Amino acid sequence: MRDSLKKFTGLIDEGGDPEALSLAVTEMEGIQSEQEGYIEVLEREKALLLHKIQELGSEIIRTTSGPPFQGRRTS
C-alpha cells in the first residue's frame, strides 16, 4: 500500500496523465478492499481467541475450585 501511495503521490507531483492517475486510484481502491478483508479476518480470529481464553479461564476456575488435592498418603 505504501508503494502504491508513493507512486500515486509521484504521479500527482509530476502532473501525471489522467489515465495513469485513474489506474493508480483503481489500484489503491483494490488494495483498500483487500485490507478491509484482512481486517475482517483478524477481527473474527480475535473474537475466537478471546472466546478460547474465556473458556480456558472458566476451565481453570472449575478445576481449581474443587476439593483440595490430598496427594498420596503414606502410612
WOMORA-V404650 format. One record per helix or strand of 3 or more residues. SS is the DSSP state (~ for helix, > for strand). FROM is the first residue (numbers start at 1). TO is the last residue. If there is no record, write none. Layout:
# WOMORA-V404650
ss:SS from:FROM to:TO
ss:SS from:FROM to:TO
This chain:
# WOMORA-V404650
ss:~ from:2 to:13
ss:~ from:18 to:64
